[in-house]
Amino acid sequence: MSEAASTRTPLGLLQSLAPLLHQWLPGQRWFAGKGCAVAGFTPVSATELLPLKGPGPGLLHLLVRVRQRDMPVRSADCYQLLIGVRETLPPALAPALIGHLTEGPLAGRTVYEGTRDPRLAGLLLERLRTPGSLGPLRFDRFDGAPAIPGDLPARPLDTEQSNSSLVYGDAYILKLFRRIHPGPNPDLELPLALARAGCERVPVPVAWYEATAPEPFTLGVLQPFLPGSRDGWVLALEALACGRSFLGEAHALGRVTAEVHTALADALPTVKLNGPRTQQLAAAMGGRLDAAAQAVPALVPYVPRLRSAFDAVEELGRRGRTWAAQRVHGDLHLGQILRGPKDTPWSVIDFEGEPARPLTERRRPQPAVRDVAGMLRSFDYAARTHRPWNPAWAQRCRDAYCDGYATAGGDDPREEPELLRAYETDKAVYEVVYEARHRPDWMPVPMAAIERLAAFD
């Protein structure tokens, strides 16, 4: 398709789509603004990846800001939409229906979720096979990556919530970022840095695409698919269910984490957290605690003791203590580490960080113990799924993980108890808010950690 075929959709097209998007968008798993009504839409960019008029299906790539009622205009989120357009929708695509347009440039046509259409999903792979630009979109590939084969069957992966993924054959997986932010996404930035540094613990990004105007956005990353792999969460639950030790796996996970941290520290800039920066870190944690206590009253009785964890770190910084800070995973847990069949090595995935946090925060250098704390919390979660609850299993795994981390050249996180407690507390507070909003039945899991951390001497 020629450059001229890529056009900014007139405002009238978005206005005609708006009534359908009002109804459809809040029902998507990846829509972050649940519980607050959609007030309107503002187009950021629009590109016809396939012509919207003609006998075949069309594909509209749309970046749109979503305004919501009772929220300031400046907080409007930007979303990536891939909208298929057909005269009639085949029965197999009925679950992808967005609606039927009755007015505007595409009146009489049907629009639907384009990633559910294998033909349209295949078009994205074709674009990634050949680097280049199409309007505000730019498609790029990793230097030295093998050629991407064509005609791979596409299927959506239904397990993700904050993004969408397409699997091509058993060779590749394309992660599509839905709620997007200006600037490099860590899920592309960090794996690229690790690949260039020769770290083999992370799947190499094969190709990606971005928006270049009106400001840069990372939109999607294509990586090797690991067929037959299972994540650490599944393997941990299997070990619990059959009474098998998980200590070897926990030790190996600690080694993997340390190897990735070492490679990131070598590949990207590091900083020192001195007194003022430590004060800012503790203040940010305290602010999140206050906000969480307002949202979840069950936290209120624990606030003073939890705050002492942050105060202890701030006091150490005031006395002149410093800590190394570097780029980290940002959301490390058992579900973010995969192992293939026949005990193949572990691979670390999903470097996006916690999607609910601002991109600037997710890209900020932090002590490596933040990732360690996330994994330690994950062992607690796994232990809590077992009946009866097995806290001793979690503690043994925590120790084995820290042993493995230290063995692979990382600093033993247990030798920094104040910093480890602060990050564990911050993570548990985050978990309480998340569970209260999304999975109230899971609230006892982080609340048990809150009680333990509040009793810490």
N, C-alpha and C positions, 0 to 999 in steps of 0.2 A: 504494500500500500504506500502511496506517495505521501510526502510531508503534507501536501495540501489536504489530504484526507483527514488529517488530525485537526480538529477544530474545537474551539471553546464553545461549549454548549450555551446557547442563548439563555438568558434568565427565564424566558418563557418556558423552556423545557424543564428547568428545575421547578418552576411554579406548577407545571402540570404534574410532575412527579410528587410534589410535596404532600398532597392528601394521602397518597399511598404510603409514602415513607413515614408519615405521622403514625400510621397504624402498625407498620411492619417493623420499623427500626427498634422500638423498645422491646420487642419480643426476641431479639437476637441475643444469644448467650454472650457475645462479645461486647454488647452495648453497656457502657459503664454508667449511664445516667438513669438507672432504674429507680423508680419511686418519685421521679420528678418529670412532669409532663413536658413534652417537646413543644417549644414555642415557635420555632421557625428554623429556616435553613439559609445559609449563605454559601454560594459556590466559591471554591478556591481554585480548582482547575477541572477541566473535563477533556477527555481524549477519546475519540472513536477508534478503538483497537480493531474493530470490524465495522463497516458502514452500518448505520442504524436503519437505513432504508434499502430495500432489495428483497429478493426471494429467500435468502438464507438468514440465519440468526445474526444479529448485530451484537456488539459488545461495547458498552460505554464504561470507561474508567472515570470515576468521579471522586474528587476530594471535596468534602463538604463540611462546613462548620455547623454544628447543631446547637442551637440556642434552647435553653430550658427555662421554664418558669421558676421564679423565686431564686434564680442564680444570676450573678453579675454577668454582663455581656462578655467581659474580658476572659471569663472562665469557659467560654464555649469550646467544646472539644471538636477536634477535626477527625473525620473518619474516612477510610478508604472503602469505596463501594465498587463492586464489579457487577454491572447490571446488564443482563441479557435482554434482548428485544426480539420477539417473534410475532408473527401474525396469530398463530395459535400454538398452544403449548402441548407437546406430546404427553400422554399419560405418565410416562416415566419421570417427567419433570414436574408433575403436579405439586409435590411437596416444596418445590422451590418458588412457587408463585408469590409474587409481590402484589400484582393486581393488573387491572385492565385500564388503559388510558382512554378517556372519553373526550379529551380536548388537548390542545397544544400541538406541537409539531409531529407527534407520534400518535395522534388520536386513532383509535381503533386497534392499536397494537397491545400486546401483552408483555409485561416486564417481569423479570424473575431474577433470583440469585444466580449470577453467572457461573460461580465456581461449581455449581451442581451439574452443569452441562459439560460432559466429557469433551465435546468439540471445542467449546470456548476455553476450557481448562488447558486443552492441548495447544491452543493458540499462545497462551502465556509461555509455555515451554519453547515454542518456536521462536518467540521474541528473545528469550534468554539464550538461545543457541547462537544468535548473531548479534554481537554488541552494536550499539548505535542508539540514536535518539529518535523519538517520535513525539513531536510537540514538546510538552514540558516533561516528558518521561525519558529517562536514560537507562539503557540496559547495558550491563557490564559483566565481565568474566574474570576469574582469578587467573593470573599469569601462570602458565604451565599446566593448567587443568586439562584433562583429556577432553576431546570433543564430545559434546552431548549428543547422543543418538536421537533421531527423530521417531515419530510414530509410536511413542510409548503410551500405553493406555493410562488414562488419568482417573483417579478416584479421590473423593474428599475423605479426610481423616476426621472422624466425629468425636474425638476425645478431648480436643482443646476448647477453652472457654474464652480467653482474652484475645485470641487470634484465630485464624483459619489456616488449615494446611491441606495441600494437595500432594498425593503420592503418585509418582509416574513409574509404572511397572513395579519392579522391586529395586530400582536403581536410585531414584532421587525423591526428596521431599522438599516442597516449596512452602515456606512459612510466609503467609500474608499478614502483615501487621494491620490491624483494623483501626484502633485508636492510635493516631500517629502524632508525633511531636517534631518540631523543627530540629535539625541536627542529626548527627550520626547515631543510629540505633546501636547500643552495645552488643546486640545479638549478631551484628555484622562486624562491628569494629573490633571486638575482642577476639573472635575466632580468626579473623584475618591477621591480626597481630600475632596470634599463637601459631598460625600456619606458617607465616613468614619466618618465625623464630624456630621452626622445626619441631614444635611440640606435637606429639602424635596422640595426645589424649582427647583431642577435640576434632570432630568432623570438619574437613576443610570446606569453606564456602566455595561452591563451584561457580555460581553466578548470582547476580542480584539486580534489582532495579530500584530506581529512585525518582523522585520528582525534583526538578532543578529550579522550578519557578512556581509561584512567586518567591518561595524560600525552599531550601533543601529539606526533603523528607526521605528517610529510608522506608521503602514500601514492601519489599519482599526479598527473601534470601533462599537460594536453592542449595541444598547440601546432599551428600550421599545418604540414602536411606539404608538403615541397618536392619534387614529382614531377619525375623526370628529373635531379635533382641528383646530383653525384658529389663525393666528398670529396677533399681535397688529397692524400691518400695514393695513391689510384687515379690521379690526374692526374700526380703525380710519377713513379710507376712507368711510366706511358705515355711520359712524356718521356724517361726513361732508356732504355726499350726501343727507341725510334726515334731516339735520339741528338739529341733536340731540347732546346734551352735551356729551363730552368725559372726563369731569373733574373727575368723579369717577374712570374711568379706569386709567387716568393719575396718580391720587393720589395712586392707588393701585400699579401701575408700580414702582413708587418711593419707596414704602414700600418694594416691592420685591427686587429691586436693593440694598437697604440698608441691607436687610437681607443676601443677597448673599455676599456682601462686608464684613459684620461682620463675617460671617462664614469663608471666605477666610483668613481674617486677623487672626482669631483664629487658623486656621489649618496649615497655611504656614508662613514662616518667613517674617517679616516686617523690613523696614529700615527707616532711617531719611534722607531726602534730606537737606543737609547743603549747605553752600556757594559753594564749588567746584562742587558738584553734581547738584545744581541748575544752575550753569553756563553751565555745560555740557548739561542739559536739554534745556536751552534757545538756546544754540549754535546749537543743533540738529534741533530744530524747525526753527531757522533762515536758516540753510542749506537747509532744505526742501522747505522753501519759495523761496530761490534763485533758486533752481533747477526748481521749479514750474513756476516761472516767465520766465525762459528761455524756458520752454516747452509751456507755454500759455501766449503770449504777453499781453492779456487783463488784466493780473494781475499787470503788470509793474507800472502803475500809483499809485497803492495802496501799493506798497511794503514799503515805509518809514513808513506809519502810521500802517501797520500791524506789522512791526518789533517792533514798540513801545510796543506792547503787550508782546513780549518776553523780551524786555529790562526791562520792569517793574518788571517781575518776577525775573530776574537776579539781579536787584538792591535790591529787598527785601532780597534775599539770601545773598547779599554782606553785608547788614546791620545786618545779624544774624538771619533772619527768617528761620525757618525750617518747613518742611511738612512731614507728614507720607506717606510712600510709601509701597504698598503691591501688591500682585498679583491681577489682574483685568481681566474682560472679554476681553477687548481689541478691540471689534468691536460691541458695544452694540447699537442697534437701534430697532425700532418697529417690524421689521421682525424677530428678534431673541428671541421674547417672545411669547409663545403659550398659548392659553386658550381653554380648551375642552368645550363640550356642557354643557348646564345647569349651566353656570357660575362657572365651576370648577376652582380651583386656577390656577394662572399663573405659567408657567414653563419656565425657561431660558435655551436656547440651544446654540450650536455653539460657543464654547469657543476657537476656533482656533485662534482668532484675525484676523487682516488684513493679508491675505495670501501673499500679495506682500511685506510685511516687513520681515526682517530677523528673524529667529526663536529666536535668542538670544535676540533681542529687544522685541519680543512678550512675552518672559518669564521673562522679567526684571520687578521688582517691580516698580510701578508707583502710583502717587496720584489717589485715587478713583474717583476724579473729572473727570478724563479722560473718564470713562464710562458715567458719567452724561452728559458731553458735547456731547457725541455721541447721546444720547437719545434726548437731546434738539435740536440738528440739525435734528433729525428724525421728530420731530413735525413740524419744518419748512418745510421739504420736503412734509409731508402730506398736510399741508395747501396750498402749492403751486400747488398741483394737482387739487384743487377746483377752479371753475370759478364762480364768480370772486375770486381772491386771497383773503384769509381771514387771514391776519397777526394777528388780535386780537384773533382768535381761537388758533393759535399757542402759543401766549403769555400766554393766560389763562392756556393752557395745561402745558406749561413750569413751571408756578408758582405752579400749582397743583402737578406736579411731584416733584418739590423741597420740597413742603410742606410734601408730603408723605415720601420722603427720610428722612427728619428731624424727622418726627413723629416716624419712625421706629428705631431711634437711630443713624442715620448718622448725620454728621455735615452738616448744611444747606450750600449747595454750594454757595449760594448767599452772604454768609458772607466772601467768599474768591474771590472777584470780579476779582482781577488781575490773579489769577491762572485759574479761569473759563474762562476768556476772552482769555488767552493764548491757552488753550486747544480747545476752540471753533474755534479760528482762525486757529490753526494747522489742525483741522478736515475740516474746510471749504476749506482750501488750497488743501488738499488731494482730496476733492470732485471735485474741479475745474479741476484738472488734470484728474481725472477719467472720468468726463463727457466729457471733451474735446476729450478724446481718444475713448470713447465707446458710449456716448449718447449726441452728441452735442446739441440736442434739449432741453436737461435738464440743459444746462449751466446757464440759468437765475436763477435757484434755488440757487446754491452756490454763484453766483455772487451777488445776493441780500444780502446774509449774509456777503460777503466780504465788500460791501459798508457800511453795518451797523456797522461791527466791526472796519472798518477803521475810522469811525466817532466817535468812542467811546472816551469819555473824562474821 
